[in-house]
Amino acid sequence: MTKAHHQLHRVWIKQCEATEGIRLHHGAESALTRPEFARELPNFVSEIRRMFTREEMEALWPRIERQMVEQMESDLYQMEEELSGAVEGEDLDLIKQDAVRIRKQWEEKLKTARHLRDLLTSPSLGTA
């Protein structure tokens, strides 16, 4: 990766982190409608599609998705362990709420990753 690509990669990572923070604090709609994100997404998709062939991206996605699912399962297993050791009452209720929240977060992450996969591997991109 060239120095310029490395710098762009770092910018995109920061944008993704910022968007995730907005989503967590203000909801998915705010993250998806944030002007800075909306302006940069076409450039991000275009640059990735330029750098990698569709076949390369299609070959990578099963591994990426598998890693995400494994991490999700690990997080949920950890929550189950906490649930099994929790005492009835407030602690148990908080852990159950955390488990639901974590499951929803992972479902959103997987949904977003699949949408990005579709954008990156589509034979052509149209306009709405």
N, C-alpha and C positions, 0 to 999 in steps of 0.2 A: 504494500500500500504506500503510495507516495505521501509526502508530507502534507500536501494540499488535501488529499483524500482523507488522511488521518484527522486533519483539522475539521473538515466537513463532518466526518463521522462523530467527532466529539460534540460538535454543535447539534447534530441530530439527536444524540443521546441526551443532551441537556434539554432540548425541546420536548423530547418524549417524557423526561422526568418532570418537567414543569407542567406538561399537560396532564400527567398522572396526578400530580398534586392538586391541580384545579379540579379534576374529576372527583377526587376524594373529598375535597372541601366544599365544592359547589355543584357537584353532579355532572353526569356524562354530557348533558346538553351544553353546559358552559365550556367544557374541554373541547368538544367537537366544533363549537362555534367561535372559539377564540380566534380573532383575526390573524394573529401571528402564525398560529398553527395552520389555519385554512390556507394562508398564502404560501406556506412552505411545503405542504403535503404534495402538490403536483411536482415541485422541483425534486423532492425526495424520491418519489416514485419514478420520475423520469431518470434521475441519476442512477438509481439502483438498476433499472431496466437497461440502461446504457452499459453499466459495468458488468452485468451478468446476463447470460443467455436465459431464456425461459426454462430450458431444460435443466440448467444448473440450479436455478431456484426451485424448480419442482423436485429435484433430487434432494435438496436440503430440507424442505419443509417437513417431511415425515420425522426426521431426527429432531428438528426444532420443536415440533408439536409433542413428540414423545417426551422430550426433556421437560417441557412445560407441564405435561400431565403427571410425570413422575414427581416434580416439585409440588404440584397441587396435592397429589396423594400423600406425600410426606407431610405437608402442612396439615392436612386433614387427619392423618394418623396421629400426629402430635396432639391435635385438639381432642381426639378420641381418648388418648392417654390421660389428658388433663381431666376430661369428663369422668373417666372411670375412677380417678382418685379424688374427685371433688366431693365436698360435703354438701348435703342437701341445703337448700336455701339460696342466699344471695350469690355465693360463689358459683354455684352450679348454673344459676340463671345467667350470670355474666359470661361464663364459658360457653354456654349454649348460644348466646347472642354473638359471641366472637366467632364461633364455628359457622354460623349462618352467614355472617359478614364475610369471612374468609372464603367460603364456598362461592358466594356471589361475586367477590372480587376476581376469583380465578375463572369463573364462568365468563365474566366480562373480558378478562385478559385473553382467554382462548377465542372468544368471539372477535375481538379486535385483531388478533393474530391471523385468524382465518380470513378476515376481510382484507387485511394487508396482503396475505398470500394471494387472494383473488386478484387484487390490483396489480401485483407484481408478476403474476403468471398468466394473466389474460392475454389472448393472442393480440388483442387491440383494445385501446382505450377510447371510448366515445365521450361525447359531451352531453350534459343534461340540458 
